[in-house]
Amino acid sequence: MYSTSLDVFVQRNGFRAYASNIGRAVRSLLEALLGYAPAAAPRAQLTEAAPASEREKQKGRLEMFRIARQYERLSPGLSAELRSIAARD
């Protein structure tokens, strides 16, 4: 019964799904060949984050060190990487 219902689904929706996939592939190929890139968002829509204060930076560093301590036994390499990221200025 499962194979029959699957065959009916493929017969009804198979070509549509196949054509949709082929259409997306052709569009991607043309975009790659022609160097088309989606339009960038206007500057007005982009929001720039306010610079972080020293207090916020210190809070973030302490949080990274805390996470590094949690992963010390499980993954020493990850812990070392987290500490090096936190130590960056």
Backbone as XML, in Angstrom:
<?xml version="1.0"?>
<chain id="A" units="angstrom">
  <residue number="1" name="MET">
    <atom name="N" x="0.821" y="-1.185" z="0.000"/>
    <atom name="CA" x="0.000" y="0.000" z="0.000"/>
    <atom name="C" x="0.870" y="1.256" z="0.000"/>
  </residue>
  <residue number="2" name="TYR">
    <atom name="N" x="1.970" y="1.211" z="0.688"/>
    <atom name="CA" x="2.858" y="2.363" z="0.738"/>
    <atom name="C" x="3.431" y="2.664" z="-0.644"/>
  </residue>
  <residue number="3" name="SER">
    <atom name="N" x="3.869" y="1.629" z="-1.356"/>
    <atom name="CA" x="4.468" y="1.862" z="-2.668"/>
    <atom name="C" x="3.441" y="2.408" z="-3.652"/>
  </residue>
  <residue number="4" name="THR">
    <atom name="N" x="2.187" y="1.975" z="-3.538"/>
    <atom name="CA" x="1.147" y="2.487" z="-4.423"/>
    <atom name="C" x="0.901" y="3.962" z="-4.164"/>
  </residue>
  <residue number="5" name="SER">
    <atom name="N" x="0.799" y="4.342" z="-2.909"/>
    <atom name="CA" x="0.563" y="5.750" z="-2.601"/>
    <atom name="C" x="1.770" y="6.591" z="-2.986"/>
  </residue>
  <residue number="6" name="LEU">
    <atom name="N" x="2.976" y="6.025" z="-2.862"/>
    <atom name="CA" x="4.174" y="6.744" z="-3.266"/>
    <atom name="C" x="4.183" y="6.947" z="-4.776"/>
  </residue>
  <residue number="7" name="ASP">
    <atom name="N" x="3.799" y="5.906" z="-5.530"/>
    <atom name="CA" x="3.754" y="6.026" z="-6.983"/>
    <atom name="C" x="2.757" y="7.086" z="-7.419"/>
  </residue>
  <residue number="8" name="VAL">
    <atom name="N" x="1.611" y="7.140" z="-6.764"/>
    <atom name="CA" x="0.606" y="8.149" z="-7.102"/>
    <atom name="C" x="1.139" y="9.538" z="-6.804"/>
  </residue>
  <residue number="9" name="PHE">
    <atom name="N" x="1.838" y="9.701" z="-5.684"/>
    <atom name="CA" x="2.403" y="11.005" z="-5.339"/>
    <atom name="C" x="3.425" y="11.445" z="-6.376"/>
  </residue>
  <residue number="10" name="VAL">
    <atom name="N" x="4.290" y="10.524" z="-6.781"/>
    <atom name="CA" x="5.311" y="10.859" z="-7.769"/>
    <atom name="C" x="4.661" y="11.207" z="-9.095"/>
  </residue>
  <residue number="11" name="GLN">
    <atom name="N" x="3.622" y="10.480" z="-9.488"/>
    <atom name="CA" x="2.958" y="10.759" z="-10.752"/>
    <atom name="C" x="2.282" y="12.126" z="-10.721"/>
  </residue>
  <residue number="12" name="ARG">
    <atom name="N" x="1.710" y="12.483" z="-9.601"/>
    <atom name="CA" x="0.997" y="13.761" z="-9.525"/>
    <atom name="C" x="1.943" y="14.939" z="-9.323"/>
  </residue>
  <residue number="13" name="ASN">
    <atom name="N" x="2.958" y="14.790" z="-8.486"/>
    <atom name="CA" x="3.799" y="15.918" z="-8.101"/>
    <atom name="C" x="5.233" y="15.824" z="-8.602"/>
  </residue>
  <residue number="14" name="GLY">
    <atom name="N" x="5.598" y="14.712" z="-9.166"/>
    <atom name="CA" x="6.984" y="14.494" z="-9.556"/>
    <atom name="C" x="7.489" y="15.472" z="-10.588"/>
  </residue>
  <residue number="15" name="PHE">
    <atom name="N" x="6.754" y="15.647" z="-11.672"/>
    <atom name="CA" x="7.224" y="16.525" z="-12.733"/>
    <atom name="C" x="7.294" y="17.965" z="-12.258"/>
  </residue>
  <residue number="16" name="ARG">
    <atom name="N" x="6.321" y="18.391" z="-11.483"/>
    <atom name="CA" x="6.308" y="19.763" z="-10.985"/>
    <atom name="C" x="7.532" y="20.023" z="-10.100"/>
  </residue>
  <residue number="17" name="ALA">
    <atom name="N" x="7.833" y="19.093" z="-9.203"/>
    <atom name="CA" x="8.993" y="19.245" z="-8.328"/>
    <atom name="C" x="10.284" y="19.187" z="-9.144"/>
  </residue>
  <residue number="18" name="TYR">
    <atom name="N" x="10.331" y="18.280" z="-10.112"/>
    <atom name="CA" x="11.514" y="18.150" z="-10.960"/>
    <atom name="C" x="11.731" y="19.430" z="-11.759"/>
  </residue>
  <residue number="19" name="ALA">
    <atom name="N" x="10.670" y="19.955" z="-12.351"/>
    <atom name="CA" x="10.779" y="21.180" z="-13.141"/>
    <atom name="C" x="11.191" y="22.355" z="-12.262"/>
  </residue>
  <residue number="20" name="SER">
    <atom name="N" x="10.682" y="22.403" z="-11.060"/>
    <atom name="CA" x="11.049" y="23.468" z="-10.135"/>
    <atom name="C" x="12.533" y="23.402" z="-9.794"/>
  </residue>
  <residue number="21" name="ASN">
    <atom name="N" x="13.031" y="22.196" z="-9.535"/>
    <atom name="CA" x="14.455" y="22.027" z="-9.227"/>
    <atom name="C" x="15.328" y="22.405" z="-10.416"/>
  </residue>
  <residue number="22" name="ILE">
    <atom name="N" x="14.917" y="21.994" z="-11.614"/>
    <atom name="CA" x="15.674" y="22.331" z="-12.820"/>
    <atom name="C" x="15.672" y="23.841" z="-13.021"/>
  </residue>
  <residue number="23" name="GLY">
    <atom name="N" x="14.539" y="24.481" z="-12.798"/>
    <atom name="CA" x="14.456" y="25.934" z="-12.938"/>
    <atom name="C" x="15.397" y="26.659" z="-11.992"/>
  </residue>
  <residue number="24" name="ARG">
    <atom name="N" x="15.442" y="26.218" z="-10.738"/>
    <atom name="CA" x="16.348" y="26.840" z="-9.768"/>
    <atom name="C" x="17.808" y="26.617" z="-10.161"/>
  </residue>
  <residue number="25" name="ALA">
    <atom name="N" x="18.112" y="25.431" z="-10.663"/>
    <atom name="CA" x="19.488" y="25.130" z="-11.063"/>
    <atom name="C" x="19.913" y="25.990" z="-12.250"/>
  </residue>
  <residue number="26" name="VAL">
    <atom name="N" x="19.034" y="26.139" z="-13.232"/>
    <atom name="CA" x="19.350" y="26.955" z="-14.407"/>
    <atom name="C" x="19.528" y="28.412" z="-14.002"/>
  </residue>
  <residue number="27" name="ARG">
    <atom name="N" x="18.656" y="28.904" z="-13.135"/>
    <atom name="CA" x="18.765" y="30.289" z="-12.679"/>
    <atom name="C" x="20.083" y="30.509" z="-11.938"/>
  </residue>
  <residue number="28" name="SER">
    <atom name="N" x="20.472" y="29.573" z="-11.084"/>
    <atom name="CA" x="21.738" y="29.691" z="-10.358"/>
    <atom name="C" x="22.924" y="29.658" z="-11.310"/>
  </residue>
  <residue number="29" name="LEU">
    <atom name="N" x="22.846" y="28.787" z="-12.320"/>
    <atom name="CA" x="23.924" y="28.702" z="-13.297"/>
    <atom name="C" x="24.066" y="30.012" z="-14.061"/>
  </residue>
  <residue number="30" name="LEU">
    <atom name="N" x="22.955" y="30.577" z="-14.512"/>
    <atom name="CA" x="23.010" y="31.844" z="-15.242"/>
    <atom name="C" x="23.531" y="32.970" z="-14.363"/>
  </residue>
  <residue number="31" name="GLU">
    <atom name="N" x="23.109" y="33.000" z="-13.114"/>
    <atom name="CA" x="23.608" y="34.023" z="-12.197"/>
    <atom name="C" x="25.117" y="33.894" z="-12.021"/>
  </residue>
  <residue number="32" name="ALA">
    <atom name="N" x="25.607" y="32.667" z="-11.929"/>
    <atom name="CA" x="27.043" y="32.454" z="-11.761"/>
    <atom name="C" x="27.805" y="32.833" z="-13.029"/>
  </residue>
  <residue number="33" name="LEU">
    <atom name="N" x="27.274" y="32.471" z="-14.192"/>
    <atom name="CA" x="27.955" y="32.768" z="-15.450"/>
    <atom name="C" x="27.961" y="34.256" z="-15.760"/>
  </residue>
  <residue number="34" name="LEU">
    <atom name="N" x="26.879" y="34.933" z="-15.465"/>
    <atom name="CA" x="26.768" y="36.350" z="-15.796"/>
    <atom name="C" x="27.275" y="37.252" z="-14.684"/>
  </residue>
  <residue number="35" name="GLY">
    <atom name="N" x="27.622" y="36.690" z="-13.562"/>
    <atom name="CA" x="28.126" y="37.491" z="-12.453"/>
    <atom name="C" x="27.055" y="38.319" z="-11.785"/>
  </residue>
  <residue number="36" name="TYR">
    <atom name="N" x="25.834" y="37.871" z="-11.882"/>
    <atom name="CA" x="24.720" y="38.596" z="-11.275"/>
    <atom name="C" x="24.755" y="38.417" z="-9.766"/>
  </residue>
  <residue number="37" name="ALA">
    <atom name="N" x="24.606" y="39.508" z="-9.059"/>
    <atom name="CA" x="24.521" y="39.443" z="-7.596"/>
    <atom name="C" x="23.222" y="40.124" z="-7.177"/>
  </residue>
  <residue number="38" name="PRO">
    <atom name="N" x="22.560" y="39.621" z="-6.175"/>
    <atom name="CA" x="21.343" y="40.276" z="-5.701"/>
    <atom name="C" x="21.639" y="41.711" z="-5.278"/>
  </residue>
  <residue number="39" name="ALA">
    <atom name="N" x="20.663" y="42.555" z="-5.456"/>
    <atom name="CA" x="20.836" y="43.962" z="-5.110"/>
    <atom name="C" x="21.133" y="44.115" z="-3.626"/>
  </residue>
  <residue number="40" name="ALA">
    <atom name="N" x="22.053" y="44.994" z="-3.328"/>
    <atom name="CA" x="22.403" y="45.248" z="-1.929"/>
    <atom name="C" x="21.297" y="46.072" z="-1.280"/>
  </residue>
  <residue number="41" name="ALA">
    <atom name="N" x="21.158" y="45.899" z="0.005"/>
    <atom name="CA" x="20.145" y="46.660" z="0.741"/>
    <atom name="C" x="20.548" y="48.131" z="0.768"/>
  </residue>
  <residue number="42" name="PRO">
    <atom name="N" x="19.588" y="49.023" z="0.648"/>
    <atom name="CA" x="19.902" y="50.453" z="0.727"/>
    <atom name="C" x="20.538" y="50.790" z="2.066"/>
  </residue>
  <residue number="43" name="ARG">
    <atom name="N" x="21.376" y="51.814" z="2.071"/>
    <atom name="CA" x="22.078" y="52.213" z="3.285"/>
    <atom name="C" x="21.122" y="52.573" z="4.414"/>
  </residue>
  <residue number="44" name="ALA">
    <atom name="N" x="19.976" y="53.132" z="4.086"/>
    <atom name="CA" x="19.029" y="53.547" z="5.119"/>
    <atom name="C" x="18.513" y="52.350" z="5.912"/>
  </residue>
  <residue number="45" name="GLN">
    <atom name="N" x="18.426" y="51.183" z="5.277"/>
    <atom name="CA" x="17.902" y="50.009" z="5.961"/>
    <atom name="C" x="18.944" y="49.327" z="6.834"/>
  </residue>
  <residue number="46" name="LEU">
    <atom name="N" x="20.220" y="49.547" z="6.533"/>
    <atom name="CA" x="21.270" y="48.929" z="7.329"/>
    <atom name="C" x="21.448" y="49.714" z="8.623"/>
  </residue>
  <residue number="47" name="THR">
    <atom name="N" x="21.486" y="48.997" z="9.717"/>
    <atom name="CA" x="21.689" y="49.664" z="11.001"/>
    <atom name="C" x="23.058" y="49.285" z="11.530"/>
  </residue>
  <residue number="48" name="GLU">
    <atom name="N" x="23.776" y="50.268" z="11.981"/>
    <atom name="CA" x="25.088" y="50.012" z="12.546"/>
    <atom name="C" x="24.957" y="49.906" z="14.053"/>
  </residue>
  <residue number="49" name="ALA">
    <atom name="N" x="25.636" y="48.934" z="14.598"/>
    <atom name="CA" x="25.587" y="48.735" z="16.042"/>
    <atom name="C" x="26.396" y="49.826" z="16.729"/>
  </residue>
  <residue number="50" name="ALA">
    <atom name="N" x="25.896" y="50.240" z="17.865"/>
    <atom name="CA" x="26.620" y="51.231" z="18.647"/>
    <atom name="C" x="27.887" y="50.585" z="19.192"/>
  </residue>
  <residue number="51" name="PRO">
    <atom name="N" x="28.975" y="51.339" z="19.271"/>
    <atom name="CA" x="30.204" y="50.750" z="19.804"/>
    <atom name="C" x="30.009" y="50.296" z="21.249"/>
  </residue>
  <residue number="52" name="ALA">
    <atom name="N" x="30.593" y="49.168" z="21.567"/>
    <atom name="CA" x="30.444" y="48.612" z="22.909"/>
    <atom name="C" x="31.305" y="49.393" z="23.890"/>
  </residue>
  <residue number="53" name="SER">
    <atom name="N" x="30.762" y="49.603" z="25.067"/>
    <atom name="CA" x="31.529" y="50.293" z="26.102"/>
    <atom name="C" x="32.557" y="49.329" z="26.691"/>
  </residue>
  <residue number="54" name="GLU">
    <atom name="N" x="33.513" y="49.868" z="27.410"/>
    <atom name="CA" x="34.538" y="49.023" z="28.040"/>
    <atom name="C" x="33.915" y="48.045" z="29.025"/>
  </residue>
  <residue number="55" name="ARG">
    <atom name="N" x="32.879" y="48.484" z="29.705"/>
    <atom name="CA" x="32.214" y="47.608" z="30.672"/>
    <atom name="C" x="31.571" y="46.410" z="29.969"/>
  </residue>
  <residue number="56" name="GLU">
    <atom name="N" x="30.918" y="46.667" z="28.827"/>
    <atom name="CA" x="30.301" y="45.585" z="28.062"/>
    <atom name="C" x="31.360" y="44.635" z="27.511"/>
  </residue>
  <residue number="57" name="LYS">
    <atom name="N" x="32.483" y="45.187" z="27.053"/>
    <atom name="CA" x="33.566" y="44.345" z="26.548"/>
    <atom name="C" x="34.109" y="43.446" z="27.650"/>
  </residue>
  <residue number="58" name="GLN">
    <atom name="N" x="34.313" y="44.027" z="28.838"/>
    <atom name="CA" x="34.831" y="43.245" z="29.953"/>
    <atom name="C" x="33.847" y="42.152" z="30.354"/>
  </residue>
  <residue number="59" name="LYS">
    <atom name="N" x="32.563" y="42.479" z="30.337"/>
    <atom name="CA" x="31.538" y="41.491" z="30.665"/>
    <atom name="C" x="31.577" y="40.337" z="29.661"/>
  </residue>
  <residue number="60" name="GLY">
    <atom name="N" x="31.740" y="40.658" z="28.385"/>
    <atom name="CA" x="31.835" y="39.633" z="27.349"/>
    <atom name="C" x="33.066" y="38.758" z="27.515"/>
  </residue>
  <residue number="61" name="ARG">
    <atom name="N" x="34.198" y="39.390" z="27.858"/>
    <atom name="CA" x="35.427" y="38.617" z="28.083"/>
    <atom name="C" x="35.261" y="37.647" z="29.238"/>
  </residue>
  <residue number="62" name="LEU">
    <atom name="N" x="34.695" y="38.128" z="30.335"/>
    <atom name="CA" x="34.491" y="37.266" z="31.500"/>
    <atom name="C" x="33.567" y="36.097" z="31.164"/>
  </residue>
  <residue number="63" name="GLU">
    <atom name="N" x="32.555" y="36.357" z="30.350"/>
    <atom name="CA" x="31.638" y="35.291" z="29.931"/>
    <atom name="C" x="32.375" y="34.248" z="29.083"/>
  </residue>
  <residue number="64" name="MET">
    <atom name="N" x="33.249" y="34.708" z="28.196"/>
    <atom name="CA" x="34.030" y="33.775" z="27.376"/>
    <atom name="C" x="34.950" y="32.921" z="28.247"/>
  </residue>
  <residue number="65" name="PHE">
    <atom name="N" x="35.584" y="33.537" z="29.239"/>
    <atom name="CA" x="36.447" y="32.774" z="30.151"/>
    <atom name="C" x="35.631" y="31.764" z="30.952"/>
  </residue>
  <residue number="66" name="ARG">
    <atom name="N" x="34.419" y="32.139" z="31.343"/>
    <atom name="CA" x="33.553" y="31.218" z="32.083"/>
    <atom name="C" x="33.189" y="30.012" z="31.218"/>
  </residue>
  <residue number="67" name="ILE">
    <atom name="N" x="32.848" y="30.261" z="29.964"/>
    <atom name="CA" x="32.514" y="29.170" z="29.048"/>
    <atom name="C" x="33.743" y="28.288" z="28.821"/>
  </residue>
  <residue number="68" name="ALA">
    <atom name="N" x="34.923" y="28.912" z="28.704"/>
    <atom name="CA" x="36.156" y="28.142" z="28.514"/>
    <atom name="C" x="36.406" y="27.213" z="29.698"/>
  </residue>
  <residue number="69" name="ARG">
    <atom name="N" x="36.143" y="27.689" z="30.906"/>
    <atom name="CA" x="36.314" y="26.843" z="32.098"/>
    <atom name="C" x="35.372" y="25.651" z="32.059"/>
  </residue>
  <residue number="70" name="GLN">
    <atom name="N" x="34.152" y="25.861" z="31.575"/>
    <atom name="CA" x="33.173" y="24.773" z="31.511"/>
    <atom name="C" x="33.631" y="23.656" z="30.570"/>
  </residue>
  <residue number="71" name="TYR">
    <atom name="N" x="34.303" y="24.008" z="29.480"/>
    <atom name="CA" x="34.695" y="23.029" z="28.470"/>
    <atom name="C" x="36.125" y="22.523" z="28.641"/>
  </residue>
  <residue number="72" name="GLU">
    <atom name="N" x="36.794" y="22.885" z="29.732"/>
    <atom name="CA" x="38.197" y="22.501" z="29.925"/>
    <atom name="C" x="38.404" y="20.993" z="29.881"/>
  </residue>
  <residue number="73" name="ARG">
    <atom name="N" x="37.593" y="20.228" z="30.593"/>
    <atom name="CA" x="37.775" y="18.773" z="30.635"/>
    <atom name="C" x="37.244" y="18.095" z="29.380"/>
  </residue>
  <residue number="74" name="LEU">
    <atom name="N" x="36.150" y="18.597" z="28.852"/>
    <atom name="CA" x="35.520" y="17.975" z="27.691"/>
    <atom name="C" x="36.336" y="18.189" z="26.420"/>
  </residue>
  <residue number="75" name="SER">
    <atom name="N" x="36.777" y="19.425" z="26.215"/>
    <atom name="CA" x="37.505" y="19.760" z="24.989"/>
    <atom name="C" x="38.554" y="20.832" z="25.292"/>
  </residue>
  <residue number="76" name="PRO">
    <atom name="N" x="39.759" y="20.421" z="25.652"/>
    <atom name="CA" x="40.794" y="21.396" z="25.997"/>
    <atom name="C" x="41.148" y="22.331" z="24.842"/>
  </residue>
  <residue number="77" name="GLY">
    <atom name="N" x="41.089" y="21.829" z="23.622"/>
    <atom name="CA" x="41.391" y="22.675" z="22.467"/>
    <atom name="C" x="40.378" y="23.797" z="22.305"/>
  </residue>
  <residue number="78" name="LEU">
    <atom name="N" x="39.106" y="23.459" z="22.465"/>
    <atom name="CA" x="38.055" y="24.468" z="22.388"/>
    <atom name="C" x="38.224" y="25.484" z="23.504"/>
  </residue>
  <residue number="79" name="SER">
    <atom name="N" x="38.546" y="25.001" z="24.676"/>
    <atom name="CA" x="38.743" y="25.883" z="25.816"/>
    <atom name="C" x="39.886" y="26.865" z="25.556"/>
  </residue>
  <residue number="80" name="ALA">
    <atom name="N" x="40.979" y="26.373" z="25.007"/>
    <atom name="CA" x="42.113" y="27.245" z="24.692"/>
    <atom name="C" x="41.739" y="28.269" z="23.629"/>
  </residue>
  <residue number="81" name="GLU">
    <atom name="N" x="40.976" y="27.843" z="22.641"/>
    <atom name="CA" x="40.539" y="28.764" z="21.585"/>
    <atom name="C" x="39.634" y="29.852" z="22.152"/>
  </residue>
  <residue number="82" name="LEU">
    <atom name="N" x="38.721" y="29.479" z="23.027"/>
    <atom name="CA" x="37.838" y="30.469" z="23.649"/>
    <atom name="C" x="38.640" y="31.469" z="24.472"/>
  </residue>
  <residue number="83" name="ARG">
    <atom name="N" x="39.649" y="30.986" z="25.200"/>
    <atom name="CA" x="40.488" y="31.892" z="25.986"/>
    <atom name="C" x="41.268" y="32.845" z="25.085"/>
  </residue>
  <residue number="84" name="SER">
    <atom name="N" x="41.755" y="32.340" z="23.960"/>
    <atom name="CA" x="42.507" y="33.216" z="23.057"/>
    <atom name="C" x="41.596" y="34.263" z="22.421"/>
  </residue>
  <residue number="85" name="ILE">
    <atom name="N" x="40.366" y="33.885" z="22.119"/>
    <atom name="CA" x="39.407" y="34.856" z="21.576"/>
    <atom name="C" x="39.089" y="35.914" z="22.618"/>
  </residue>
  <residue number="86" name="ALA">
    <atom name="N" x="38.893" y="35.485" z="23.860"/>
    <atom name="CA" x="38.566" y="36.426" z="24.927"/>
    <atom name="C" x="39.725" y="37.369" z="25.216"/>
  </residue>
  <residue number="87" name="ALA">
    <atom name="N" x="40.951" y="36.911" z="25.011"/>
    <atom name="CA" x="42.116" y="37.736" z="25.322"/>
    <atom name="C" x="42.410" y="38.775" z="24.240"/>
  </residue>
  <residue number="88" name="ARG">
    <atom name="N" x="41.799" y="38.630" z="23.080"/>
    <atom name="CA" x="42.030" y="39.613" z="22.011"/>
    <atom name="C" x="41.515" y="40.976" z="22.440"/>
  </residue>
  <residue number="89" name="ASP">
    <atom name="N" x="42.122" y="41.984" z="21.879"/>
    <atom name="CA" x="41.696" y="43.343" z="22.210"/>
    <atom name="C" x="40.786" y="43.923" z="21.177"/>
  </residue>
</chain>
